[in-house]
Amino acid sequence: MVQIKNKKTIDGDTFKGDDGKYYRLANVNTPEKGKKGYVKATKELDKLLSDNTLVVKTVGKSYGRDVVELRKSGEKTTINNKMKRKGYK
């Protein structure tokens, strides 16, 4: 497992880490750019990632991105599950 910080939130299920790599949340699907709900989902993920050290567990690859389970350092609940609870499945 690796620890990183969010550099840029791309959308509701993808972000760029401060290590320069792109990450996609495993088992989370949010609206794409231009679709209803895109802005809300992106803001939700950005809020969860902001100013936190993130623990990344890679579970696969997709389109050059690591597919990950992600949690804030010191927390047990994953950000993946937090997004799913908000309705993004």
Backbone torsions as a table, in degrees:
resi	resn	phi	psi	omega
1	MET	NA	148.4	-175.2
2	VAL	-121.6	150.8	174.1
3	GLN	-112.0	131.7	-179.9
4	ILE	-141.3	178.3	170.1
5	LYS	-124.9	155.5	177.5
6	ASN	-75.9	128.2	174.6
7	LYS	-95.7	-41.1	-178.3
8	LYS	-155.0	128.8	174.5
9	THR	-85.3	122.7	-176.9
10	ILE	-86.2	-48.0	175.7
11	ASP	-157.1	-162.6	-174.8
12	GLY	-73.7	-8.6	178.6
13	ASP	-136.0	10.1	-178.7
14	THR	-138.9	139.4	176.7
15	PHE	-147.4	164.3	176.9
16	LYS	-108.6	127.2	179.7
17	GLY	-82.7	166.7	178.3
18	ASP	-70.8	-3.2	174.1
19	ASP	-91.3	1.6	178.2
20	GLY	87.4	-4.3	-179.3
21	LYS	-91.1	152.8	175.3
22	TYR	-97.6	139.3	-177.8
23	TYR	-127.5	142.3	175.5
24	ARG	-121.3	134.8	179.3
25	LEU	-70.3	130.9	178.1
26	ALA	-69.7	138.4	173.7
27	ASN	60.9	26.9	176.0
28	VAL	-127.5	131.1	179.7
29	ASN	-131.7	121.6	-179.4
30	THR	-121.5	162.6	-179.3
31	PRO	-59.8	143.4	178.3
32	GLU	-79.2	163.4	-180.0
33	LYS	-54.1	134.2	-179.3
34	GLY	91.6	-9.8	179.9
35	LYS	-98.7	153.7	178.3
36	LYS	-58.6	131.2	178.1
37	GLY	94.9	-8.1	-179.1
38	TYR	-59.4	-50.0	-176.2
39	VAL	-63.2	-43.9	-179.4
40	LYS	-62.4	-47.0	-179.4
41	ALA	-63.1	-41.0	179.6
42	THR	-63.3	-43.2	178.4
43	LYS	-65.4	-38.5	179.1
44	GLU	-60.8	-48.4	-179.5
45	LEU	-66.0	-42.7	-179.6
46	ASP	-58.8	-41.0	179.4
47	LYS	-64.4	-40.3	179.9
48	LEU	-68.6	-31.3	-175.7
49	LEU	-89.8	-24.1	-171.1
50	SER	-58.2	134.9	172.9
51	ASP	54.0	32.9	179.3
52	ASN	-127.8	146.3	168.7
53	THR	-80.7	128.5	-174.6
54	LEU	-110.5	136.5	176.7
55	VAL	-100.5	122.4	-173.3
56	VAL	-109.6	128.4	172.9
57	LYS	-119.3	110.7	-178.8
58	THR	-76.6	129.7	-179.9
59	VAL	-119.1	-2.3	178.8
60	GLY	176.1	-170.9	178.9
61	LYS	-134.5	148.3	176.6
62	SER	-156.3	120.0	177.9
63	TYR	50.2	42.8	177.1
64	GLY	80.6	2.9	179.2
65	ARG	-108.1	149.5	170.1
66	ASP	-76.9	133.3	172.8
67	VAL	-93.7	125.9	-166.8
68	VAL	-133.5	156.3	162.2
69	GLU	-101.0	132.9	-169.1
70	LEU	-131.9	138.2	173.9
71	ARG	-144.6	157.8	174.4
72	LYS	-73.7	143.7	178.0
73	SER	-57.3	129.6	179.3
74	GLY	90.7	-4.0	178.8
75	GLU	-111.4	152.3	178.7
76	LYS	-96.0	-33.3	-178.8
77	THR	-74.9	130.6	-179.3
78	THR	-77.8	155.1	174.1
79	ILE	-66.0	-31.3	175.2
80	ASN	-54.8	-50.0	-178.9
81	ASN	-66.8	-35.2	177.8
82	LYS	-63.9	-41.3	177.6
83	MET	-67.1	-39.8	178.6
84	LYS	-62.9	-39.0	177.7
85	ARG	-63.5	-26.0	177.3
86	LYS	-82.9	1.3	175.0
87	GLY	102.8	4.1	-179.2
88	TYR	-95.3	98.3	-176.7
89	LYS	-119.8	NA	NA
